[in-house]
Amino acid sequence: MKLIGSLTSPYVRKARVVLAEKKIDYEFELDSPWTPATQVANVNPLGKIPVLVLDDSTTLFDSRVIVEYLDNVAPNNKLMPNQNRERIEVKRWEALADGVCDAAALTFLEKKRPPAQQAADWIKRQEDKIGRSLEFMAEELGDKSFCMGMHFSLADVAVGCALGYLILRFPEIHWQEQHANLARLYGKLMTRSAFAETVPHD
């Protein structure tokens, strides 16, 4: 099994964290669709990472598809509940966290353009999404130990990867001071080797 991705992508980190939590052996191949010599489009027609290449050469793409496959292929350390309502709640957390990553990535790319070509309204719209989502996360988390209560789940993986990406790309967003419970959650997640060993960096 091989995972293709970069060291900065929060979606790749999500897959790496799940692989570590599930104790699944794999090869990690560094590639980014933003590099001139990228080969990502050869394994994913969408040209996105992560891509999981199975032993029979089948390729899986989109982090949500990959992590669901990984959670089902190995029975240990289940990250997604079997009951439909709880499972949907986990997937809702994941959708929210991925939405934060989407908005942050779009903002990061827009800000790399020459200042005169940047769309201020577009940036503001993405920043508002991030702000609202962080407030929603904090409210939903409340004083619980983890997103779903007392047990670590895929919801925490997704939220942790989103928060880690904000630390990397937008340290000026002081969400730790604004939402102390999210900061506590991230600190708790960083004590797990799966998170500590996958901190995103350029």
N, C-alpha and C positions, 0 to 999 in steps of 0.2 A: 504494500500500500504506500502511495506517495502523495504528499500534499504539496501543491505548488502555490507559492505566494510570497509576499514581502514581509519585512520586519515592522512596517508601519501600519499596515491595514488592520483596522479593528475587526473586520470580518474574518481575516486570516487568523488573528489572535483567538477569536471565538472558537474556531475549529481546533487550533492548537491546544487550547485549554481543555476542551472536551476530550481530545485524544489523550492528554495527560491524565485527566481525571478518570478516564475509562481504562487507563494503562494499556493502550493499544500501541504497538510498535509501528513505526512508519518512517519513511525517508522524507526529509524536508528539502525541497528544491526551491531555491530563491529565484524568483522572477517577478517582474512588475510590468504591467501593460504600458507603463509610461516610459520605459527604457527603449532605446532604438533597436536593440537586438532581441527584444522580447519574443518568446515563442508561445505566449498564452493563447493567442487566437487559434493556434493549431490544435489545442485541446478543449477550448471553450469558444464556440462561435460568437459569444457575446463579448469576448475579449476582456473578461473580468476575473478577478481572484477573490476567494480561493478556488482551486480546482483539486478535487480528490480523484486520484487515479487508482482504481481497484486492481487487484492482482490479475483479473482477467482482461485488463486494459479498458474496462468501462470507466467513463469519466462522469463525475458528479460535480455540479456547480451550483452556486448560490449557497451561502453559509447556512441558511435555514434548512435546506435540503440535506446538506452534508452532516450537520450535527444531529438531525433526526435519524439519519441512517446509522451514524456511529452509536447513538444511544440504543438503537434496536439490535445492532449486530453483536454487541457485547452486553451480556445480562448484568454485569456487576455495576455498582454505583449508578443506579438509574437516575437520570437527570430530568426526565419528563414523566409525570404521573400517568397512570393508565385511565383513571376516571376522566370522562369527557370534560366536565366543568373545570376541574383543576388543570387539566391539560390545556384547555383554551385560555385559562388565566396565565399560565406560563407562556404560551404563545403570544398573548397580548403584551406581556412584559418584553418579550423578544422583539415584537414589532415596534414597540415604543423605543427601545434602545437602538434598534437598527435605524429608525427614523432620525434619531439624534445623530447617528453616524453619517447618514445620508446628507443631512443639512450641514453638518460640520465639514464634510468632504467637499460639498459644493461651494461652501464659503471659502475654504482654503484654496481651491482651484481658481475661483473668481479673483481672489486677492493676489494671485500670482500674475494676473494680467497687468499690463501697464496701467497706472492710475487713471489716465484719461479714458481708458476703455472699460473700466470697472462699472458695473451697474449697482449703484448705491441702494436702490430700492430692492433689488434682488438680494443683496447681502443682508439688508435689514429684515427681509422676510424670512430668510433662513435663520438668522440670529434669534428672531422672535420664536420660531419653532423650537429652537434649543432651549430658550428660557422657559417657555410654557411646559415643555416636556420635563425639564428638571423639577419644576414646581409640582407637576403631577406625580413624578416618581417619588419625591419627598413626601407628598401627602399620602400616597398609597403605601409607602414603606412604614410610615409612622414610627412606632417604637419597637417594631418587630426585629428579630435577629437577622432574618433574611427576607427576601421579597415575598416568599410564599409562607412565611411564618418562622418555624423553628428549623426547617430543613433546607439545606443548600440544594439549588436546582439550576436548570438551564436559565431561568429568569435572572439569577445572580450572575451567571457567566456573561450573559448579554449586556446587562447593566454595567457590570465591571469593565467590560471591554469598551463600552461607550464612554464611561468616565475616564478611563485611561487614555483614550484618544483625545479627549478634551484637554487633558493635562499636557499631552504632547504638542498639540497644534494650537491650543488657545489657552495658555496659562493666564491670560488676562481675564478670563471668565472665572471669577472667584466663587465657584459653586461650593467649595468646601466651607467657606465662611457663611454663605447664604443658606446652605442646607447641611447642617451638622450631621444629621442622620445618614445622609448619603456618604459623607466623609468617613463616618464610622464604618459603614458597610464596606467601602473601598479598602479601608485599612485592614479590616478583617479578611477580606479576600486576598490581600497582598501577603498574608501569612501563609497562604497555600502555595506550594511549590509550582503548581500549574500556572498561577498568576505571576509569581515572582520571577519565574524563568522565561516569561514571554512579554516582558515590559516593552512596549513599542519604542523604536528608536530609528533615526535616519541612518 
